[in-house]
């Protein structure tokens, strides 16, 4: 199935899943939920995730795509190469910053949470990026030191994601 068909299947499932209880049967709702569960268990594909994030008109599909991305990163961390991890970081920083004012709060928070998870995994693994490498921590520092109001606000939101993640996990 090509990416556009996957997007359409997910958007159809989202529409069913988010419908009012009195307009949809429990069976159809369970089928829609099953579509998202299968999607989240599918093989990690950054290209597919990017496509869905950029082309879906449903914030629920974008949220579920980010959830699949996060779960895939956690599950496949040791098999993902550093370049791909860095692509995810760069993509999410750029995407959230570019669409900051139009993203729903839950989508923005999920994307930022992925950045924090990657940062924590790198720290736990003690696999430091090359000195020329870009890290989430460095992005945070740069954003918080920015004189640009939008960049500074984005930095505060990213800092909040760090605080939330570390407070729930005791920094582990």
N, CA, C and O atoms as a DFTB+ gen file, in Angstrom:
688 C
 N C O
     1  1       0.847      -1.172       0.000
     2  2       0.000       0.000       0.000
     3  2       0.899       1.244       0.000
     4  3       1.839       1.343       0.789
     5  1       0.599       2.183      -0.889
     6  2       1.432       3.388      -0.943
     7  2       1.060       4.362       0.179
     8  3       0.046       4.196       0.856
     9  1       1.899       5.374       0.356
    10  2       1.738       6.300       1.478
    11  2       0.403       7.039       1.448
    12  3      -0.209       7.264       2.492
    13  1      -0.042       7.410       0.266
    14  2      -1.312       8.130       0.163
    15  2      -2.480       7.239       0.587
    16  3      -3.402       7.700       1.260
    17  1      -2.442       5.974       0.196
    18  2      -3.500       5.052       0.616
    19  2      -3.472       4.832       2.124
    20  3      -4.523       4.752       2.760
    21  1      -2.277       4.734       2.695
    22  2      -2.154       4.579       4.147
    23  2      -2.741       5.802       4.843
    24  3      -3.461       5.673       5.833
    25  1      -2.431       6.992       4.323
    26  2      -2.983       8.220       4.899
    27  2      -4.503       8.194       4.870
    28  3      -5.157       8.540       5.854
    29  1      -5.058       7.784       3.743
    30  2      -6.513       7.766       3.605
    31  2      -7.149       6.758       4.565
    32  3      -8.171       7.053       5.184
    33  1      -6.552       5.576       4.690
    34  2      -7.066       4.558       5.621
    35  2      -7.033       5.093       7.050
    36  3      -7.995       4.927       7.800
    37  1      -5.932       5.732       7.424
    38  2      -5.815       6.275       8.781
    39  2      -6.800       7.419       9.017
    40  3      -7.395       7.508      10.091
    41  1      -6.974       8.284       8.038
    42  2      -7.926       9.386       8.204
    43  2      -9.359       8.874       8.290
    44  3     -10.161       9.401       9.061
    45  1      -9.684       7.849       7.505
    46  2     -11.017       7.246       7.603
    47  2     -11.225       6.630       8.983
    48  3     -12.285       6.788       9.589
    49  1     -10.209       5.930       9.471
    50  2     -10.296       5.318      10.801
    51  2     -10.421       6.389      11.879
    52  3     -11.165       6.210      12.843
    53  1      -9.709       7.487      11.728
    54  2      -9.784       8.579      12.708
    55  2     -11.180       9.180      12.738
    56  3     -11.716       9.474      13.807
    57  1     -11.761       9.360      11.572
    58  2     -13.105       9.929      11.504
    59  2     -14.104       9.022      12.224
    60  3     -14.971       9.505      12.951
    61  1     -13.983       7.726      12.024
    62  2     -14.864       6.770      12.704
    63  2     -14.592       6.776      14.200
    64  3     -15.520       6.857      15.005
    65  1     -13.330       6.690      14.569
    66  2     -12.950       6.599      15.979
    67  2     -13.385       7.829      16.764
    68  3     -13.765       7.716      17.929
    69  1     -13.334       8.991      16.145
    70  2     -13.663      10.238      16.832
    71  2     -15.131      10.632      16.713
    72  3     -15.543      11.662      17.246
    73  1     -15.920       9.821      16.020
    74  2     -17.344      10.119      15.871
    75  2     -18.071       9.984      17.200
    76  3     -17.640       9.250      18.090
    77  1     -19.167      10.696      17.316
    78  2     -19.991      10.615      18.523
    79  2     -20.478       9.179      18.718
    80  3     -20.751       8.469      17.751
    81  1     -20.580       8.770      19.963
    82  2     -20.937       7.385      20.298
    83  2     -22.271       6.961      19.687
    84  3     -22.441       5.800      19.314
    85  1     -23.208       7.887      19.586
    86  2     -24.530       7.523      19.066
    87  2     -24.591       7.480      17.540
    88  3     -25.637       7.156      16.977
    89  1     -23.487       7.799      16.864
    90  2     -23.498       7.799      15.397
    91  2     -22.720       6.644      14.786
    92  3     -22.708       6.479      13.566
    93  1     -22.072       5.845      15.624
    94  2     -21.214       4.773      15.107
    95  2     -21.357       3.540      15.996
    96  3     -21.517       3.669      17.210
    97  1     -21.303       2.363      15.413
    98  2     -21.425       1.148      16.225
    99  2     -20.112       0.872      16.955
   100  3     -19.044       1.320      16.538
   101  1     -20.215       0.135      18.040
   102  2     -19.016      -0.248      18.792
   103  2     -18.070      -1.077      17.928
   104  3     -16.849      -0.961      18.042
   105  1     -18.635      -1.906      17.070
   106  2     -17.823      -2.746      16.187
   107  2     -16.986      -1.890      15.236
   108  3     -15.794      -2.143      15.060
   109  1     -17.603      -0.881      14.626
   110  2     -16.853       0.002      13.714
   111  2     -15.782       0.782      14.470
   112  3     -14.687       1.001      13.952
   113  1     -16.097       1.199      15.689
   114  2     -15.112       1.922      16.500
   115  2     -13.928       1.013      16.836
   116  3     -12.778       1.450      16.786
   117  1     -14.207      -0.254      17.180
   118  2     -13.131      -1.215      17.473
   119  2     -12.275      -1.471      16.234
   120  3     -11.053      -1.582      16.331
   121  1     -12.915      -1.563      15.078
   122  2     -12.167      -1.751      13.831
   123  2     -11.249      -0.557      13.563
   124  3     -10.106      -0.731      13.141
   125  1     -11.748       0.639      13.806
   126  2     -10.925       1.839      13.615
   127  2      -9.755       1.847      14.592
   128  3      -8.632       2.188      14.222
   129  1     -10.019       1.474      15.822
   130  2      -8.950       1.410      16.820
   131  2      -7.900       0.380      16.412
   132  3      -6.703       0.594      16.602
   133  1      -8.355      -0.734      15.851
   134  2      -7.443      -1.787      15.405
   135  2      -6.517      -1.281      14.296
   136  3      -5.347      -1.659      14.244
   137  1      -7.032      -0.439      13.421
   138  2      -6.213       0.142      12.355
   139  2      -5.036       0.907      12.960
   140  3      -3.903       0.773      12.498
   141  1      -5.304       1.707      13.991
   142  2      -4.228       2.483      14.617
   143  2      -3.264       1.598      15.395
   144  3      -2.060       1.853      15.401
   145  1      -3.773       0.576      16.041
   146  2      -2.883      -0.342      16.760
   147  2      -1.947      -1.062      15.792
   148  3      -0.757      -1.209      16.070
   149  1      -2.479      -1.506      14.665
   150  2      -1.645      -2.165      13.655
   151  2      -0.620      -1.192      13.079
   152  3       0.535      -1.556      12.857
   153  1      -1.043       0.028      12.843
   154  2      -0.123       1.040      12.319
   155  2       1.020       1.277      13.300
   156  3       2.180       1.348      12.893
   157  1       0.711       1.399      14.564
   158  2       1.744       1.666      15.566
   159  2       2.691       0.488      15.737
   160  3       3.818       0.665      16.201
   161  1       2.256      -0.704      15.371
   162  2       3.109      -1.897      15.468
   163  2       3.873      -2.173      14.176
   164  3       4.695      -3.087      14.126
   165  1       3.612      -1.401      13.152
   166  2       4.261      -1.645      11.862
   167  2       5.734      -1.249      11.920
   168  3       6.190      -0.612      12.869
   169  1       6.454      -1.640      10.889
   170  2       7.891      -1.386      10.819
   171  2       8.179       0.117      10.794
   172  3       7.453       0.886      10.164
   173  1       9.236       0.520      11.482
   174  2       9.674       1.911      11.556
   175  2       9.956       2.433      10.155
   176  3      10.716       1.821       9.403
   177  1       9.349       3.557       9.802
   178  2       9.584       4.165       8.491
   179  2       9.512       5.682       8.623
   180  3       8.424       6.258       8.623
   181  1      10.653       6.317       8.735
   182  2      10.682       7.771       8.874
   183  2      10.052       8.451       7.661
   184  3       9.370       9.466       7.809
   185  1      10.269       7.912       6.475
   186  2       9.665       8.505       5.275
   187  2       8.141       8.502       5.361
   188  3       7.495       9.501       5.043
   189  1       7.569       7.382       5.789
   190  2       6.115       7.305       5.934
   191  2       5.636       8.269       7.010
   192  3       4.652       8.981       6.810
   193  1       6.318       8.300       8.143
   194  2       5.908       9.193       9.231
   195  2       5.936      10.648       8.772
   196  3       5.011      11.409       9.054
   197  1       6.987      11.028       8.073
   198  2       7.072      12.403       7.560
   199  2       5.910      12.700       6.621
   200  3       5.274      13.750       6.714
   201  1       5.644      11.768       5.721
   202  2       4.560      11.969       4.764
   203  2       3.237      12.184       5.492
   204  3       2.490      13.110       5.175
   205  1       2.955      11.334       6.461
   206  2       1.692      11.442       7.184
   207  2       1.609      12.739       7.982
   208  3       0.567      13.393       8.007
   209  1       2.701      13.104       8.627
   210  2       2.721      14.341       9.412
   211  2       2.477      15.551       8.506
   212  3       1.748      16.471       8.878
   213  1       3.071      15.550       7.346
   214  2       2.988      16.702       6.449
   215  2       1.722      16.739       5.596
   216  3       1.322      17.811       5.141
   217  1       1.088      15.597       5.372
   218  2      -0.040      15.563       4.445
   219  2      -1.390      15.250       5.076
   220  3      -2.419      15.413       4.420
   221  1      -1.417      14.817       6.299
   222  2      -2.700      14.475       6.900
   223  2      -3.449      15.732       7.330
   224  3      -2.861      16.679       7.853
   225  1      -4.735      15.719       7.102
   226  2      -5.574      16.840       7.537
   227  2      -6.158      16.584       8.924
   228  3      -6.880      17.426       9.459
   229  1      -5.851      15.435       9.504
   230  2      -6.380      15.059      10.814
   231  2      -5.294      15.166      11.881
   232  3      -4.261      14.502      11.792
   233  1      -5.532      15.999      12.882
   234  2      -4.542      16.105      13.961
   235  2      -4.450      14.791      14.733
   236  3      -3.416      14.495      15.331
   237  1      -5.526      14.001      14.724
   238  2      -5.485      12.701      15.393
   239  2      -4.532      11.753      14.659
   240  3      -3.794      11.002      15.297
   241  1      -4.545      11.783      13.342
   242  2      -3.619      10.954      12.557
   243  2      -2.185      11.419      12.797
   244  3      -1.284      10.592      12.939
   245  1      -1.968      12.716      12.843
   246  2      -0.618      13.232      13.113
   247  2      -0.169      12.796      14.506
   248  3       0.973      12.375      14.688
   249  1      -1.060      12.896      15.481
   250  2      -0.728      12.470      16.844
   251  2      -0.379      10.978      16.874
   252  3       0.617      10.589      17.484
   253  1      -1.182      10.152      16.227
   254  2      -0.922       8.712      16.192
   255  2       0.376       8.408      15.438
   256  3       1.092       7.471      15.792
   257  1       0.676       9.186      14.414
   258  2       1.934       9.011      13.683
   259  2       3.115       9.336      14.584
   260  3       4.107       8.608      14.597
   261  1       3.013      10.415      15.332
   262  2       4.077      10.765      16.274
   263  2       4.205       9.712      17.370
   264  3       5.313       9.414      17.818
   265  1       3.094       9.156      17.798
   266  2       3.131       8.077      18.792
   267  2       3.857       6.865      18.222
   268  3       4.676       6.250      18.905
   269  1       3.558       6.520      16.969
   270  2       4.247       5.396      16.315
   271  2       5.738       5.692      16.177
   272  3       6.569       4.805      16.371
   273  1       6.074       6.923      15.847
   274  2       7.478       7.323      15.736
   275  2       8.180       7.170      17.082
   276  3       9.278       6.619      17.159
   277  1       7.553       7.652      18.121
   278  2       8.152       7.546      19.462
   279  2       8.335       6.083      19.864
   280  3       9.411       5.692      20.317
   281  1       7.296       5.284      19.702
   282  2       7.385       3.868      20.065
   283  2       8.437       3.154      19.227
   284  3       9.162       2.300      19.737
   285  1       8.524       3.497      17.942
   286  2       9.531       2.890      17.076
   287  2      10.940       3.247      17.501
   288  3      11.832       2.400      17.487
   289  1      11.140       4.493      17.876
   290  2      12.469       4.913      18.335
   291  2      12.855       4.162      19.599
   292  3      13.982       3.683      19.721
   293  1      11.931       4.060      20.532
   294  2      12.226       3.355      21.785
   295  2      12.502       1.879      21.514
   296  3      13.466       1.315      22.032
   297  1      11.658       1.261      20.705
   298  2      11.771      -0.173      20.440
   299  2      13.009      -0.520      19.619
   300  3      13.657      -1.536      19.871
   301  1      13.336       0.307      18.650
   302  2      14.412      -0.016      17.715
   303  2      15.659       0.840      17.926
   304  3      16.511       0.918      17.041
   305  1      15.774       1.476      19.079
   306  2      16.873       2.408      19.346
   307  2      18.239       1.843      18.976
   308  3      19.014       2.494      18.276
   309  1      18.532       0.649      19.438
   310  2      19.877       0.094      19.226
   311  2      20.158      -0.230      17.759
   312  3      21.320      -0.293      17.360
   313  1      19.133      -0.434      16.961
   314  2      19.362      -0.760      15.553
   315  2      19.308       0.471      14.636
   316  3      19.660       0.377      13.460
   317  1      18.877       1.605      15.155
   318  2      18.831       2.824      14.346
   319  2      20.207       3.479      14.341
   320  3      20.845       3.605      15.386
   321  1      20.658       3.891      13.170
   322  2      21.973       4.540      13.142
   323  2      21.856       5.995      13.594
   324  3      20.781       6.594      13.566
   325  1      22.986       6.536      14.005
   326  2      23.008       7.895      14.544
   327  2      22.515       8.925      13.533
   328  3      21.883       9.912      13.909
   329  1      22.799       8.700      12.255
   330  2      22.362       9.650      11.229
   331  2      20.835       9.714      11.164
   332  3      20.267      10.796      11.020
   333  1      20.171       8.567      11.270
   334  2      18.714       8.554      11.246
   335  2      18.150       9.226      12.494
   336  3      17.178       9.977      12.414
   337  1      18.753       8.959      13.634
   338  2      18.309       9.611      14.874
   339  2      18.429      11.121      14.740
   340  3      17.550      11.871      15.166
   341  1      19.523      11.550      14.146
   342  2      19.729      12.991      13.968
   343  2      18.740      13.569      12.970
   344  3      18.298      14.707      13.127
   345  1      18.384      12.795      11.939
   346  2      17.358      13.242      10.989
   347  2      16.038      13.477      11.709
   348  3      15.349      14.463      11.448
   349  1      15.688      12.569      12.615
   350  2      14.445      12.716      13.378
   351  2      14.496      14.001      14.197
   352  3      13.538      14.774      14.211
   353  1      15.615      14.225      14.880
   354  2      15.765      15.431      15.702
   355  2      15.608      16.682      14.845
   356  3      14.823      17.571      15.173
   357  1      16.349      16.747      13.759
   358  2      16.307      17.927      12.894
   359  2      14.907      18.135      12.311
   360  3      14.402      19.257      12.269
   361  1      14.295      17.053      11.867
   362  2      12.964      17.152      11.277
   363  2      11.955      17.665      12.297
   364  3      11.199      18.592      12.007
   365  1      11.935      17.071      13.487
   366  2      10.947      17.476      14.487
   367  2      11.173      18.902      14.976
   368  3      10.216      19.655      15.155
   369  1      12.428      19.277      15.192
   370  2      12.698      20.666      15.589
   371  2      12.183      21.632      14.525
   372  3      11.525      22.622      14.842
   373  1      12.484      21.340      13.276
   374  2      12.052      22.200      12.180
   375  2      10.529      22.201      12.043
   376  3       9.917      23.258      11.890
   377  1       9.926      21.030      12.096
   378  2       8.477      20.919      11.920
   379  2       7.729      21.668      13.020
   380  3       6.827      22.456      12.736
   381  1       8.100      21.422      14.266
   382  2       7.383      22.067      15.373
   383  2       7.608      23.577      15.331
   384  3       6.671      24.348      15.538
   385  1       8.828      23.999      15.068
   386  2       9.099      25.435      15.018
   387  2       8.315      26.098      13.885
   388  3       7.715      27.156      14.079
   389  1       8.321      25.484      12.720
   390  2       7.647      26.056      11.555
   391  2       6.132      26.118      11.737
   392  3       5.489      27.070      11.295
   393  1       5.565      25.106      12.386
   394  2       4.108      25.020      12.526
   395  2       3.641      25.302      13.956
   396  3       2.509      24.982      14.317
   397  1       4.506      25.896      14.756
   398  2       4.252      26.070      16.187
   399  2       2.872      26.662      16.482
   400  3       2.145      26.143      17.330
   401  1       2.512      27.727      15.799
   402  2       1.256      28.420      16.111
   403  2       0.018      27.686      15.603
   404  3      -1.090      27.969      16.059
   405  1       0.182      26.754      14.674
   406  2      -0.987      26.061      14.124
   407  2      -1.156      24.635      14.639
   408  3      -2.192      24.014      14.401
   409  1      -0.158      24.111      15.338
   410  2      -0.263      22.742      15.853
   411  2      -1.160      22.696      17.080
   412  3      -1.135      23.601      17.914
   413  1      -1.946      21.644      17.181
   414  2      -2.713      21.457      18.412
   415  2      -1.730      21.133      19.535
   416  3      -0.646      20.603      19.292
   417  1      -2.117      21.452      20.745
   418  2      -1.220      21.280      21.895
   419  2      -0.764      19.832      22.040
   420  3       0.408      19.580      22.318
   421  1      -1.682      18.872      21.854
   422  2      -1.300      17.470      22.052
   423  2      -0.317      16.993      20.985
   424  3       0.549      16.168      21.275
   425  1      -0.437      17.492      19.772
   426  2       0.504      17.131      18.705
   427  2       1.872      17.751      18.993
   428  3       2.900      17.082      18.887
   429  1       1.874      19.018      19.352
   430  2       3.137      19.704      19.658
   431  2       3.850      19.016      20.822
   432  3       5.057      18.783      20.757
   433  1       3.119      18.692      21.877
   434  2       3.725      18.044      23.043
   435  2       4.277      16.663      22.703
   436  3       5.339      16.281      23.193
   437  1       3.572      15.922      21.877
   438  2       4.047      14.589      21.489
   439  2       5.342      14.698      20.687
   440  3       6.269      13.916      20.898
   441  1       5.410      15.656      19.774
   442  2       6.629      15.845      18.978
   443  2       7.799      16.242      19.870
   444  3       8.904      15.723      19.713
   445  1       7.565      17.153      20.796
   446  2       8.633      17.576      21.701
   447  2       9.049      16.440      22.624
   448  3      10.221      16.319      22.979
   449  1       8.097      15.617      23.007
   450  2       8.409      14.477      23.871
   451  2       9.372      13.517      23.177
   452  3      10.244      12.938      23.826
   453  1       9.224      13.348      21.889
   454  2      10.139      12.491      21.130
   455  2      11.556      13.049      21.204
   456  3      12.516      12.298      21.375
   457  1      11.682      14.356      21.076
   458  2      13.006      14.980      21.178
   459  2      13.638      14.716      22.541
   460  3      14.833      14.434      22.635
   461  1      12.838      14.809      23.582
   462  2      13.353      14.569      24.934
   463  2      13.743      13.104      25.102
   464  3      14.774      12.804      25.705
   465  1      12.934      12.197      24.577
   466  2      13.251      10.766      24.664
   467  2      14.572      10.475      23.954
   468  3      15.407       9.735      24.475
   469  1      14.763      11.046      22.785
   470  2      16.023      10.845      22.067
   471  2      17.184      11.389      22.890
   472  3      18.226      10.744      23.003
   473  1      17.006      12.559      23.458
   474  2      18.062      13.149      24.279
   475  2      18.392      12.249      25.469
   476  3      19.562      12.032      25.783
   477  1      17.365      11.729      26.125
   478  2      17.582      10.842      27.275
   479  2      18.279       9.555      26.856
   480  3      19.177       9.080      27.550
   481  1      17.874       8.996      25.737
   482  2      18.500       7.759      25.266
   483  2      19.972       7.978      24.957
   484  3      20.819       7.153      25.301
   485  1      20.267       9.079      24.315
   486  2      21.666       9.390      24.007
   487  2      22.469       9.542      25.293
   488  3      23.592       9.049      25.399
   489  1      21.888      10.222      26.255
   490  2      22.578      10.431      27.532
   491  2      22.801       9.096      28.233
   492  3      23.896       8.824      28.726
   493  1      21.776       8.273      28.276
   494  2      21.876       6.973      28.945
   495  2      22.883       6.071      28.252
   496  3      23.587       5.303      28.907
   497  1      22.951       6.159      26.967
   498  2      23.855       5.327      26.178
   499  2      25.287       5.858      26.216
   500  3      26.233       5.152      25.867
   501  1      25.428       7.082      26.636
   502  2      26.737       7.747      26.685
   503  2      27.404       7.779      25.312
   504  3      28.622       7.915      25.199
   505  1      26.593       7.652      24.287
   506  2      27.119       7.716      22.922
   507  2      27.001       9.162      22.470
   508  3      26.002       9.551      21.864
   509  1      27.992       9.934      22.757
   510  2      27.961      11.353      22.413
   511  2      28.110      11.533      20.903
   512  3      28.849      10.811      20.234
   513  1      27.396      12.499      20.411
   514  2      27.537      12.852      19.003
   515  2      28.915      13.473      18.814
   516  3      29.523      13.967      19.763
   517  1      29.387      13.441      17.603
   518  2      30.660      14.110      17.306
   519  2      30.530      15.576      17.712
   520  3      29.426      16.119      17.754
   521  1      31.641      16.200      18.005
   522  2      31.591      17.584      18.475
   523  2      30.844      18.485      17.511
   524  3      30.260      19.485      17.926
   525  1      30.854      18.150      16.244
   526  2      30.129      18.966      15.273
   527  2      28.661      18.557      15.182
   528  3      27.878      19.215      14.497
   529  1      28.284      17.482      15.862
   530  2      26.912      17.002      15.816
   531  2      25.955      17.928      16.543
   532  3      26.355      18.682      17.431
   533  1      24.715      17.867      16.168
   534  2      23.688      18.715      16.743
   535  2      22.903      17.894      17.747
   536  3      22.515      16.763      17.453
   537  1      22.669      18.432      18.904
   538  2      21.915      17.698      19.909
   539  2      20.683      18.486      20.306
   540  3      20.593      19.690      20.068
   541  1      19.737      17.791      20.912
   542  2      18.526      18.443      21.378
   543  2      18.874      19.443      22.472
   544  3      18.299      20.530      22.528
   545  1      19.808      19.083      23.338
   546  2      20.220      20.000      24.411
   547  2      20.797      21.290      23.844
   548  3      20.514      22.377      24.347
   549  1      21.604      21.168      22.799
   550  2      22.178      22.358      22.168
   551  2      21.078      23.217      21.547
   552  3      21.115      24.443      21.648
   553  1      20.113      22.583      20.914
   554  2      18.993      23.331      20.339
   555  2      18.242      24.077      21.433
   556  3      17.868      25.236      21.255
   557  1      18.021      23.416      22.563
   558  2      17.322      24.042      23.683
   559  2      18.080      25.281      24.163
   560  3      17.488      26.343      24.355
   561  1      19.370      25.136      24.352
   562  2      20.194      26.267      24.809
   563  2      20.110      27.425      23.817
   564  3      19.921      28.575      24.215
   565  1      20.251      27.124      22.537
   566  2      20.194      28.174      21.508
   567  2      18.839      28.864      21.475
   568  3      18.766      30.085      21.338
   569  1      17.767      28.090      21.599
   570  2      16.427      28.675      21.578
   571  2      16.192      29.569      22.792
   572  3      15.608      30.645      22.667
   573  1      16.644      29.129      23.961
   574  2      16.439      29.917      25.181
   575  2      17.290      31.184      25.205
   576  3      16.961      32.135      25.914
   577  1      18.367      31.206      24.447
   578  2      19.222      32.390      24.386
   579  2      18.842      33.326      23.238
   580  3      19.433      34.395      23.080
   581  1      17.872      32.926      22.453
   582  2      17.485      33.710      21.289
   583  2      16.784      35.005      21.703
   584  3      16.064      35.047      22.700
   585  1      17.008      36.048      20.925
   586  2      16.289      37.303      21.136
   587  2      14.999      37.335      20.319
   588  3      14.183      38.244      20.473
   589  1      14.819      36.344      19.455
   590  2      13.597      36.216      18.669
   591  2      12.510      35.640      19.577
   592  3      12.681      34.556      20.136
   593  1      11.400      36.354      19.726
   594  2      10.340      35.949      20.657
   595  2       9.794      34.560      20.344
   596  3       9.596      33.756      21.255
   597  1       9.547      34.266      19.066
   598  2       8.995      32.967      18.689
   599  2       9.974      31.840      19.015
   600  3       9.567      30.792      19.516
   601  1      11.251      32.045      18.735
   602  2      12.254      31.028      19.060
   603  2      12.348      30.828      20.568
   604  3      12.444      29.696      21.042
   605  1      12.322      31.924      21.320
   606  2      12.395      31.832      22.777
   607  2      11.191      31.067      23.335
   608  3      11.350      30.212      24.206
   609  1       9.982      31.375      22.835
   610  2       8.777      30.671      23.290
   611  2       8.844      29.188      22.943
   612  3       8.430      28.342      23.736
   613  1       9.361      28.876      21.767
   614  2       9.547      27.480      21.380
   615  2      10.522      26.808      22.337
   616  3      10.309      25.666      22.745
   617  1      11.589      27.511      22.696
   618  2      12.550      26.988      23.667
   619  2      11.907      26.715      25.015
   620  3      12.205      25.703      25.649
   621  1      11.030      27.602      25.461
   622  2      10.331      27.385      26.736
   623  2       9.432      26.150      26.673
   624  3       9.342      25.387      27.635
   625  1       8.777      25.964      25.542
   626  2       7.925      24.785      25.382
   627  2       8.763      23.513      25.385
   628  3       8.372      22.512      25.986
   629  1       9.903      23.546      24.724
   630  2      10.803      22.390      24.722
   631  2      11.348      22.145      26.125
   632  3      11.450      20.996      26.553
   633  1      11.697      23.201      26.842
   634  2      12.159      23.065      28.226
   635  2      11.079      22.427      29.091
   636  3      11.375      21.584      29.938
   637  1       9.834      22.825      28.879
   638  2       8.724      22.232      29.621
   639  2       8.618      20.731      29.348
   640  3       8.341      19.952      30.260
   641  1       8.839      20.325      28.096
   642  2       8.817      18.897      27.758
   643  2       9.935      18.162      28.493
   644  3       9.729      17.049      28.977
   645  1      11.111      18.773      28.578
   646  2      12.219      18.186      29.343
   647  2      11.832      18.031      30.809
   648  3      12.013      16.964      31.396
   649  1      11.305      19.086      31.388
   650  2      10.936      19.054      32.809
   651  2       9.898      17.973      33.059
   652  3      10.012      17.211      34.019
   653  1       8.891      17.902      32.204
   654  2       7.856      16.876      32.374
   655  2       8.435      15.474      32.286
   656  3       8.136      14.625      33.125
   657  1       9.254      15.228      31.285
   658  2       9.819      13.883      31.104
   659  2      10.713      13.500      32.273
   660  3      10.611      12.388      32.793
   661  1      11.570      14.389      32.684
   662  2      12.502      14.061      33.760
   663  2      11.809      13.999      35.117
   664  3      12.246      13.246      35.987
   665  1      10.752      14.762      35.319
   666  2      10.061      14.706      36.609
   667  2       9.286      13.404      36.762
   668  3       9.139      12.898      37.875
   669  1       8.790      12.857      35.657
   670  2       8.043      11.602      35.723
   671  2       8.948      10.385      35.801
   672  3       8.529       9.320      36.253
   673  1      10.187      10.543      35.359
   674  2      11.070       9.378      35.294
   675  2      12.267       9.476      36.221
   676  3      13.143       8.611      36.189
   677  1      12.321      10.509      37.042
   678  2      13.449      10.721      37.950
   679  2      14.773      10.817      37.204
   680  3      15.819      10.461      37.748
   681  1      14.735      11.293      35.966
   682  2      15.958      11.524      35.201
   683  2      16.575      10.292      34.596
   684  3      17.675      10.380      34.051
   685  1      15.936       9.163      34.661
   686  2      16.512       7.918      34.125
   687  2      16.191       7.755      32.672
   688  3      16.593       6.767      32.058
